[in-house]
Amino acid sequence: MAPWSEPWKLMKPAVERMASGLKSEEAEVCTISVDRFNMLGRLLRVEALPTFVLVKRHRAVARVVGVNRDDLHSSIDKHL
């Protein structure tokens, strides 16, 4: 997440809607500022913004890069 990123600004409302629709025992949505936590961004191989990394049981199971709500929603549904 980068508050200055235009693609993130486009995706933020959709991500917030998806997050509010998830039950806490199903999943949790976390946003991480790559400006503040650049080491974590490198660890997660964030090379473009926005990048969504789905983590399940401490492993990255999916990655969605860019402004594609349908891909993000499909990945979340697949891994719940």
The first five atom37 places (N, CA, C, CB, O) and aatype in JSON, in Angstrom:
{
  "aatype": [12, 0, 14, 17, 15, 6, 14, 17, 11, 10, 12, 11, 14, 0, 19, 6, 1, 12, 0, 15, 7, 10, 11, 15, 6, 6, 0, 6, 19, 4, 16, 9, 15, 19, 3, 1, 13, 2, 12, 10, 7, 1, 10, 10, 1, 19, 6, 0, 10, 14, 16, 13, 19, 10, 19, 11, 1, 8, 1, 0, 19, 0, 1, 19, 19, 7, 19, 2, 1, 3, 3, 10, 8, 15, 15, 9, 3, 11, 8, 10],
  "atom_mask": [
    [1, 1, 1, 1, 1],
    [1, 1, 1, 1, 1],
    [1, 1, 1, 1, 1],
    [1, 1, 1, 1, 1],
    [1, 1, 1, 1, 1],
    [1, 1, 1, 1, 1],
    [1, 1, 1, 1, 1],
    [1, 1, 1, 1, 1],
    [1, 1, 1, 1, 1],
    [1, 1, 1, 1, 1],
    [1, 1, 1, 1, 1],
    [1, 1, 1, 1, 1],
    [1, 1, 1, 1, 1],
    [1, 1, 1, 1, 1],
    [1, 1, 1, 1, 1],
    [1, 1, 1, 1, 1],
    [1, 1, 1, 1, 1],
    [1, 1, 1, 1, 1],
    [1, 1, 1, 1, 1],
    [1, 1, 1, 1, 1],
    [1, 1, 1, 0, 1],
    [1, 1, 1, 1, 1],
    [1, 1, 1, 1, 1],
    [1, 1, 1, 1, 1],
    [1, 1, 1, 1, 1],
    [1, 1, 1, 1, 1],
    [1, 1, 1, 1, 1],
    [1, 1, 1, 1, 1],
    [1, 1, 1, 1, 1],
    [1, 1, 1, 1, 1],
    [1, 1, 1, 1, 1],
    [1, 1, 1, 1, 1],
    [1, 1, 1, 1, 1],
    [1, 1, 1, 1, 1],
    [1, 1, 1, 1, 1],
    [1, 1, 1, 1, 1],
    [1, 1, 1, 1, 1],
    [1, 1, 1, 1, 1],
    [1, 1, 1, 1, 1],
    [1, 1, 1, 1, 1],
    [1, 1, 1, 0, 1],
    [1, 1, 1, 1, 1],
    [1, 1, 1, 1, 1],
    [1, 1, 1, 1, 1],
    [1, 1, 1, 1, 1],
    [1, 1, 1, 1, 1],
    [1, 1, 1, 1, 1],
    [1, 1, 1, 1, 1],
    [1, 1, 1, 1, 1],
    [1, 1, 1, 1, 1],
    [1, 1, 1, 1, 1],
    [1, 1, 1, 1, 1],
    [1, 1, 1, 1, 1],
    [1, 1, 1, 1, 1],
    [1, 1, 1, 1, 1],
    [1, 1, 1, 1, 1],
    [1, 1, 1, 1, 1],
    [1, 1, 1, 1, 1],
    [1, 1, 1, 1, 1],
    [1, 1, 1, 1, 1],
    [1, 1, 1, 1, 1],
    [1, 1, 1, 1, 1],
    [1, 1, 1, 1, 1],
    [1, 1, 1, 1, 1],
    [1, 1, 1, 1, 1],
    [1, 1, 1, 0, 1],
    [1, 1, 1, 1, 1],
    [1, 1, 1, 1, 1],
    [1, 1, 1, 1, 1],
    [1, 1, 1, 1, 1],
    [1, 1, 1, 1, 1],
    [1, 1, 1, 1, 1],
    [1, 1, 1, 1, 1],
    [1, 1, 1, 1, 1],
    [1, 1, 1, 1, 1],
    [1, 1, 1, 1, 1],
    [1, 1, 1, 1, 1],
    [1, 1, 1, 1, 1],
    [1, 1, 1, 1, 1],
    [1, 1, 1, 1, 1]
  ],
  "atom_positions": [
    [[0.84, -1.16, 0.0], [0.0, 0.0, 0.0], [0.89, 1.23, 0.0], [-0.96, 0.0, 1.21], [1.88, 1.31, 0.73]],
    [[0.52, 2.15, -0.82], [1.2, 3.45, -0.85], [0.12, 4.5, -1.03], [2.29, 3.52, -2.0], [-0.53, 4.55, -2.08]],
    [[-0.09, 5.33, -0.03], [-1.2, 6.28, -0.1], [-1.14, 7.21, -1.31], [-1.23, 7.11, 1.15], [-2.17, 7.73, -1.73]],
    [[0.04, 7.42, -1.87], [0.21, 8.3, -3.02], [-0.04, 7.59, -4.35], [1.6, 8.88, -3.02], [-0.11, 8.24, -5.39]],
    [[-0.18, 6.28, -4.32], [-0.31, 5.48, -5.55], [-1.72, 5.59, -6.13], [0.04, 4.01, -5.26], [-2.7, 5.23, -5.47]],
    [[-1.82, 6.07, -7.35], [-3.13, 6.18, -8.01], [-3.83, 4.82, -8.15], [-2.97, 6.82, -9.39], [-5.03, 4.74, -7.89]],
    [[-3.12, 3.75, -8.55], [-3.79, 2.45, -8.62], [-4.32, 2.0, -7.25], [-2.83, 1.4, -9.16], [-5.4, 1.42, -7.17]],
    [[-3.57, 2.28, -6.17], [-4.06, 1.92, -4.84], [-5.31, 2.72, -4.51], [-2.97, 2.15, -3.76], [-6.26, 2.18, -3.94]],
    [[-5.34, 3.99, -4.87], [-6.52, 4.81, -4.6], [-7.74, 4.24, -5.32], [-6.27, 6.27, -5.05], [-8.85, 4.31, -4.8]],
    [[-7.53, 3.68, -6.51], [-8.64, 3.05, -7.24], [-9.12, 1.78, -6.57], [-8.21, 2.75, -8.67], [-10.32, 1.5, -6.54]],
    [[-8.19, 1.0, -6.03], [-8.54, -0.3, -5.44], [-9.02, -0.21, -3.99], [-7.35, -1.22, -5.51], [-9.74, -1.09, -3.53]],
    [[-8.63, 0.82, -3.28], [-8.91, 0.91, -1.85], [-10.39, 0.71, -1.5], [-8.46, 2.24, -1.33], [-10.68, -0.08, -0.6]],
    [[-11.35, 1.37, -2.16], [-12.75, 1.15, -1.81], [-13.19, -0.31, -2.01], [-13.64, 2.06, -2.64], [-13.94, -0.85, -1.2]],
    [[-12.73, -0.94, -3.09], [-13.09, -2.34, -3.34], [-12.49, -3.25, -2.28], [-12.62, -2.77, -4.74], [-13.16, -4.18, -1.82]],
    [[-11.26, -3.0, -1.9], [-10.61, -3.81, -0.87], [-11.34, -3.64, 0.46], [-9.11, -3.42, -0.71], [-11.55, -4.61, 1.18]],
    [[-11.72, -2.43, 0.79], [-12.44, -2.18, 2.04], [-13.79, -2.89, 2.03], [-12.64, -0.68, 2.26], [-14.21, -3.43, 3.06]],
    [[-14.49, -2.9, 0.88], [-15.77, -3.62, 0.78], [-15.56, -5.12, 0.96], [-16.45, -3.34, -0.57], [-16.31, -5.77, 1.69]],
    [[-14.53, -5.66, 0.29], [-14.25, -7.1, 0.43], [-13.91, -7.43, 1.88], [-13.09, -7.52, -0.49], [-14.38, -8.44, 2.41]],
    [[-13.11, -6.6, 2.51], [-12.69, -6.85, 3.89], [-13.89, -6.83, 4.83], [-11.66, -5.8, 4.34], [-13.98, -7.66, 5.74]],
    [[-14.81, -5.9, 4.62], [-15.96, -5.83, 5.51], [-16.9, -7.01, 5.31], [-16.72, -4.52, 5.28], [-17.68, -7.34, 6.21]],
    [[-16.84, -7.66, 4.15], [-17.67, -8.82, 3.89], [-17.1, -10.13, 4.38], [0.0, 0.0, 0.0], [-17.78, -11.16, 4.35]],
    [[-15.86, -10.12, 4.84], [-15.23, -11.34, 5.33], [-15.47, -11.5, 6.82], [-13.72, -11.33, 5.03], [-15.44, -10.53, 7.58]],
    [[-15.7, -12.73, 7.24], [-15.79, -13.01, 8.67], [-14.38, -13.09, 9.23], [-16.59, -14.33, 8.95], [-13.47, -13.55, 8.54]],
    [[-14.21, -12.66, 10.45], [-12.85, -12.59, 11.03], [-12.18, -13.96, 11.09], [-12.91, -12.0, 12.42], [-10.96, -14.04, 11.04]],
    [[-12.96, -15.03, 11.22], [-12.34, -16.36, 11.25], [-11.96, -16.86, 9.86], [-13.29, -17.36, 11.91], [-11.2, -17.82, 9.73]],
    [[-12.48, -16.22, 8.81], [-12.15, -16.6, 7.44], [-10.84, -15.98, 6.99], [-13.27, -16.19, 6.49], [-9.96, -16.67, 6.46]],
    [[-10.73, -14.69, 7.2], [-9.55, -13.97, 6.69], [-9.45, -12.61, 7.34], [-9.62, -13.83, 5.16], [-10.41, -12.1, 7.92]],
    [[-8.29, -12.05, 7.24], [-8.05, -10.7, 7.74], [-7.31, -9.92, 6.66], [-7.25, -10.71, 9.08], [-6.38, -10.44, 6.04]],
    [[-7.71, -8.7, 6.45], [-7.07, -7.86, 5.45], [-6.13, -6.9, 6.17], [-8.12, -7.08, 4.6], [-6.53, -6.17, 7.08]],
    [[-4.88, -6.92, 5.75], [-3.87, -6.02, 6.32], [-3.26, -5.22, 5.18], [-2.76, -6.81, 7.1], [-2.96, -5.77, 4.12]],
    [[-3.09, -3.95, 5.4], [-2.38, -3.14, 4.42], [-1.04, -2.75, 5.02], [-3.21, -1.87, 4.02], [-0.93, -2.41, 6.2]],
    [[-0.04, -2.81, 4.2], [1.32, -2.53, 4.65], [1.91, -1.44, 3.76], [2.21, -3.81, 4.63], [1.92, -1.57, 2.54]],
    [[2.39, -0.41, 4.37], [3.03, 0.68, 3.63], [4.43, 0.25, 3.21], [3.08, 1.98, 4.47], [5.3, 0.02, 4.06]],
    [[4.64, 0.15, 1.91], [5.98, -0.23, 1.44], [6.97, 0.91, 1.64], [5.94, -0.63, -0.03], [8.18, 0.69, 1.61]],
    [[6.47, 2.11, 1.84], [7.36, 3.22, 2.16], [7.93, 3.06, 3.56], [6.62, 4.57, 2.03], [9.12, 3.3, 3.79]],
    [[7.1, 2.66, 4.5], [7.54, 2.52, 5.89], [8.19, 1.17, 6.14], [6.36, 2.69, 6.83], [9.13, 1.08, 6.94]],
    [[7.71, 0.12, 5.48], [8.21, -1.23, 5.73], [8.79, -1.81, 4.44], [7.07, -2.15, 6.27], [8.34, -2.85, 3.95]],
    [[9.8, -1.13, 3.9], [10.34, -1.54, 2.61], [11.01, -2.9, 2.65], [11.33, -0.51, 2.12], [11.04, -3.6, 1.64]],
    [[11.55, -3.3, 3.79], [12.16, -4.63, 3.9], [11.1, -5.72, 3.73], [12.88, -4.78, 5.27], [11.35, -6.74, 3.08]],
    [[9.93, -5.52, 4.31], [8.84, -6.48, 4.16], [8.38, -6.52, 2.7], [7.66, -6.12, 5.09], [8.07, -7.58, 2.17]],
    [[8.33, -5.37, 2.06], [7.99, -5.32, 0.64], [8.96, -6.13, -0.19], [0.0, 0.0, 0.0], [8.55, -6.83, -1.12]],
    [[10.24, -6.04, 0.12], [11.24, -6.84, -0.6], [11.07, -8.32, -0.29], [12.67, -6.38, -0.23], [11.17, -9.16, -1.19]],
    [[10.81, -8.65, 0.96], [10.62, -10.04, 1.36], [9.43, -10.67, 0.62], [10.4, -10.14, 2.88], [9.49, -11.83, 0.2]],
    [[8.37, -9.89, 0.46], [7.18, -10.37, -0.24], [7.26, -10.17, -1.75], [5.95, -9.67, 0.3], [6.3, -10.44, -2.47]],
    [[8.41, -9.68, -2.23], [8.67, -9.47, -3.65], [7.66, -8.52, -4.3], [8.64, -10.8, -4.38], [7.16, -8.77, -5.4]],
    [[7.38, -7.43, -3.61], [6.5, -6.4, -4.16], [7.32, -5.56, -5.13], [5.86, -5.52, -3.02], [8.24, -4.85, -4.73]],
    [[6.95, -5.65, -6.41], [7.68, -4.92, -7.44], [6.81, -3.88, -8.13], [8.23, -5.88, -8.47], [7.31, -3.03, -8.86]],
    [[5.5, -3.95, -7.9], [4.57, -3.0, -8.49], [3.45, -2.75, -7.49], [4.0, -3.52, -9.86], [3.19, -3.57, -6.6]],
    [[2.79, -1.61, -7.65], [1.7, -1.27, -6.74], [0.41, -1.12, -7.52], [2.01, 0.04, -5.97], [0.41, -0.57, -8.62]],
    [[-0.67, -1.61, -6.97], [-0.74, -2.38, -5.75], [-0.41, -3.85, -6.0], [-2.12, -2.26, -5.13], [-0.63, -4.37, -7.09]],
    [[0.12, -4.49, -4.99], [0.35, -5.94, -4.99], [-0.39, -6.51, -3.79], [1.88, -6.29, -4.93], [-0.24, -6.04, -2.67]],
    [[-1.19, -7.52, -4.05], [-1.95, -8.19, -3.0], [-1.37, -9.58, -2.82], [-3.49, -8.25, -3.33], [-1.29, -10.35, -3.79]],
    [[-0.97, -9.91, -1.62], [-0.4, -11.22, -1.32], [-1.35, -11.92, -0.36], [1.05, -11.1, -0.71], [-1.63, -11.41, 0.73]],
    [[-1.86, -13.08, -0.77], [-2.73, -13.85, 0.1], [-1.88, -14.86, 0.84], [-3.87, -14.55, -0.71], [-1.17, -15.66, 0.23]],
    [[-1.96, -14.82, 2.15], [-1.15, -15.68, 3.0], [-2.09, -16.63, 3.73], [-0.3, -14.85, 4.02], [-3.08, -16.22, 4.33]],
    [[-1.75, -17.91, 3.67], [-2.54, -18.94, 4.34], [-1.58, -19.86, 5.07], [-3.44, -19.74, 3.34], [-0.64, -20.39, 4.47]],
    [[-1.82, -20.04, 6.34], [-0.94, -20.89, 7.17], [0.52, -20.47, 7.02], [-1.11, -22.37, 6.78], [1.41, -21.31, 6.85]],
    [[0.76, -19.18, 7.09], [2.1, -18.6, 7.07], [2.82, -18.73, 5.73], [2.94, -19.23, 8.14], [4.04, -18.56, 5.67]],
    [[2.09, -19.04, 4.65], [2.69, -19.15, 3.32], [1.93, -18.28, 2.33], [2.71, -20.63, 2.83], [0.7, -18.21, 2.39]],
    [[2.65, -17.64, 1.45], [1.99, -16.89, 0.38], [1.41, -17.9, -0.6], [3.0, -15.91, -0.33], [2.14, -18.7, -1.18]],
    [[0.1, -17.86, -0.79], [-0.57, -18.83, -1.66], [-1.04, -18.2, -2.98], [-1.74, -19.46, -0.94], [-1.35, -18.92, -3.93]],
    [[-1.1, -16.88, -3.02], [-1.54, -16.22, -4.25], [-1.02, -14.79, -4.25], [-3.09, -16.24, -4.39], [-0.74, -14.2, -3.21]],
    [[-0.91, -14.26, -5.45], [-0.44, -12.88, -5.62], [-1.24, -12.27, -6.76], [1.13, -12.83, -5.91], [-1.37, -12.85, -7.84]],
    [[-1.76, -11.09, -6.52], [-2.48, -10.34, -7.54], [-1.81, -8.98, -7.65], [-4.03, -10.2, -7.21], [-1.69, -8.26, -6.66]],
    [[-1.38, -8.64, -8.84], [-0.68, -7.38, -9.06], [-1.53, -6.5, -9.95], [0.74, -7.61, -9.69], [-2.03, -6.94, -10.99]],
    [[-1.7, -5.26, -9.54], [-2.41, -4.3, -10.36], [-3.85, -4.11, -9.94], [0.0, 0.0, 0.0], [-4.31, -4.61, -8.91]],
    [[-4.54, -3.36, -10.76], [-5.92, -2.96, -10.47], [-6.85, -3.92, -11.19], [-6.19, -1.49, -10.9], [-7.36, -3.62, -12.27]],
    [[-7.08, -5.09, -10.58], [-7.99, -6.06, -11.16], [-8.84, -6.65, -10.04], [-7.22, -7.17, -11.93], [-8.46, -7.63, -9.41]],
    [[-9.99, -6.03, -9.81], [-10.87, -6.45, -8.73], [-11.32, -7.9, -8.9], [-12.09, -5.54, -8.65], [-11.41, -8.64, -7.92]],
    [[-11.62, -8.3, -10.14], [-12.11, -9.66, -10.38], [-11.05, -10.7, -10.03], [-12.53, -9.82, -11.84], [-11.36, -11.71, -9.4]],
    [[-9.8, -10.46, -10.42], [-8.72, -11.4, -10.07], [-8.54, -11.48, -8.57], [-7.4, -10.97, -10.73], [-8.35, -12.57, -8.02]],
    [[-8.59, -10.34, -7.9], [-8.42, -10.33, -6.44], [-9.55, -11.1, -5.78], [-8.37, -8.89, -5.91], [-9.31, -11.92, -4.9]],
    [[-10.77, -10.83, -6.2], [-11.93, -11.51, -5.61], [-11.86, -13.01, -5.87], [-13.24, -10.94, -6.19], [-12.15, -13.8, -4.97]],
    [[-11.49, -13.42, -7.07], [-11.37, -14.85, -7.4], [-10.31, -15.52, -6.55], [-11.04, -15.03, -8.88], [-10.51, -16.64, -6.07]],
    [[-9.19, -14.86, -6.36], [-8.11, -15.44, -5.54], [-8.55, -15.61, -4.1], [-6.85, -14.56, -5.6], [-8.26, -16.63, -3.47]],
    [[-9.24, -14.62, -3.58], [-9.73, -14.72, -2.2], [-10.71, -15.87, -2.08], [-10.4, -13.4, -1.74], [-10.59, -16.69, -1.17]],
    [[-11.68, -15.94, -2.99], [-12.67, -17.02, -2.95], [-12.0, -18.39, -3.05], [-13.68, -16.86, -4.09], [-12.39, -19.33, -2.35]],
    [[-11.02, -18.51, -3.91], [-10.34, -19.79, -4.12], [-9.63, -20.28, -2.87], [-9.34, -19.67, -5.26], [-9.58, -21.48, -2.61]],
    [[-9.07, -19.36, -2.09], [-8.23, -19.76, -0.96], [-8.91, -19.7, 0.4], [-7.02, -18.9, -0.93], [-8.28, -19.97, 1.42]],
    [[-10.19, -19.36, 0.43], [-10.9, -19.37, 1.72], [-11.29, -20.77, 2.1], [-12.15, -18.48, 1.66], [-11.9, -20.98, 3.15]]
  ]
}
